[in-house]
């Protein structure tokens, strides 16, 4: 027997799924308009390649802000870039864990103009491929060594031009309540370019839009998405070789595990800054990692 309360609950959830579907339809339509109508004109704007790329990235950022404002106002994803404090020195290599489908749009909204590494299928996509190229984003490698070398060289070039580069060292979205193995490329990129490595923690609770989870399987309450700075590391003299670089990678992964995964697994109501991560500032984190480096 269906109660009035049960009927109302199911109807409300169907409405939430419809609103979520409209969000992604709008995302796709906005991507088409930007990629095929707006950004090609911006790419012809007077000035150097660096300035044109940054202008394109700022326009895309504006679209992402509208996307997240819609998701917040409709009660789907509780995220507001205006309440996030991410002070990043440019150029830098920025890394983060990757729990949800909307991490890149949230980070882009909070960070501003930044180049990121995207998967090769996205560059082949007729909608998003042109947008990614005109913004100067970097085509990531799949398994081919030559592709990996090309992506690394392009990322180095972007850093030398003054852009910051954003990567997810797991390579894809994190498993629910876990982290994948970190690739070492982002750490080597920062060391080779001699720029700061900025580590950002991301928490999402209740979890949705995860790897292997359909977009329409959304929770009955808004997913709370939080971003906060965990560490800025730039003492590359303490990382002379591959062994110490691997140790740095291990310590950074442990730090992200401790500050993003463990509080959620323990049932904390404040998985991110509430666990103490907001007060875990640069000096303490750098000293802790340096102690572990031979």
Secondary structure as the mmCIF struct_conf table of DSSP 4:
data_model
#
loop_
_struct_conf.conf_type_id
_struct_conf.id
_struct_conf.beg_label_comp_id
_struct_conf.beg_label_asym_id
_struct_conf.beg_label_seq_id
_struct_conf.end_label_comp_id
_struct_conf.end_label_asym_id
_struct_conf.end_label_seq_id
HELX_RH_AL_P HELX_RH_AL_P1 UNK A 4 UNK A 33
HELX_RH_PI_P HELX_RH_PI_P1 UNK A 34 UNK A 38
HELX_RH_AL_P HELX_RH_AL_P2 UNK A 39 UNK A 42
TURN_TY1_P TURN_TY1_P1 UNK A 43 UNK A 44
BEND BEND1 UNK A 45 UNK A 47
HELX_RH_AL_P HELX_RH_AL_P3 UNK A 49 UNK A 73
TURN_TY1_P TURN_TY1_P2 UNK A 74 UNK A 75
BEND BEND2 UNK A 76 UNK A 76
STRN STRN1 UNK A 77 UNK A 78
HELX_RH_3T_P HELX_RH_3T_P1 UNK A 81 UNK A 83
BEND BEND3 UNK A 90 UNK A 91
STRN STRN2 UNK A 92 UNK A 96
BEND BEND4 UNK A 100 UNK A 100
TURN_TY1_P TURN_TY1_P3 UNK A 101 UNK A 102
HELX_RH_AL_P HELX_RH_AL_P4 UNK A 103 UNK A 111
BEND BEND5 UNK A 113 UNK A 113
STRN STRN3 UNK A 115 UNK A 118
HELX_RH_AL_P HELX_RH_AL_P5 UNK A 120 UNK A 124
BEND BEND6 UNK A 125 UNK A 125
TURN_TY1_P TURN_TY1_P4 UNK A 126 UNK A 127
HELX_RH_AL_P HELX_RH_AL_P6 UNK A 128 UNK A 134
TURN_TY1_P TURN_TY1_P5 UNK A 135 UNK A 136
STRN STRN4 UNK A 138 UNK A 139
BEND BEND7 UNK A 142 UNK A 143
HELX_RH_AL_P HELX_RH_AL_P7 UNK A 145 UNK A 161
TURN_TY1_P TURN_TY1_P6 UNK A 162 UNK A 162
STRN STRN5 UNK A 165 UNK A 167
TURN_TY1_P TURN_TY1_P7 UNK A 169 UNK A 170
BEND BEND8 UNK A 171 UNK A 172
HELX_LH_PP_P HELX_LH_PP_P1 UNK A 173 UNK A 175
TURN_TY1_P TURN_TY1_P8 UNK A 176 UNK A 177
HELX_LH_PP_P HELX_LH_PP_P2 UNK A 180 UNK A 183
BEND BEND9 UNK A 184 UNK A 184
HELX_RH_AL_P HELX_RH_AL_P8 UNK A 185 UNK A 193
TURN_TY1_P TURN_TY1_P9 UNK A 194 UNK A 194
STRN STRN6 UNK A 196 UNK A 205
BEND BEND10 UNK A 206 UNK A 206
BEND BEND11 UNK A 209 UNK A 209
TURN_TY1_P TURN_TY1_P10 UNK A 211 UNK A 212
BEND BEND12 UNK A 213 UNK A 213
TURN_TY1_P TURN_TY1_P11 UNK A 215 UNK A 216
BEND BEND13 UNK A 220 UNK A 221
STRN STRN7 UNK A 223 UNK A 233
HELX_RH_3T_P HELX_RH_3T_P2 UNK A 236 UNK A 238
BEND BEND14 UNK A 241 UNK A 241
HELX_RH_AL_P HELX_RH_AL_P9 UNK A 242 UNK A 256
HELX_RH_PI_P HELX_RH_PI_P2 UNK A 257 UNK A 261
HELX_RH_AL_P HELX_RH_AL_P10 UNK A 262 UNK A 265
TURN_TY1_P TURN_TY1_P12 UNK A 266 UNK A 267
BEND BEND15 UNK A 269 UNK A 269
BEND BEND16 UNK A 272 UNK A 272
HELX_RH_3T_P HELX_RH_3T_P3 UNK A 273 UNK A 275
TURN_TY1_P TURN_TY1_P13 UNK A 276 UNK A 276
HELX_RH_3T_P HELX_RH_3T_P4 UNK A 277 UNK A 279
HELX_RH_AL_P HELX_RH_AL_P11 UNK A 282 UNK A 292
#
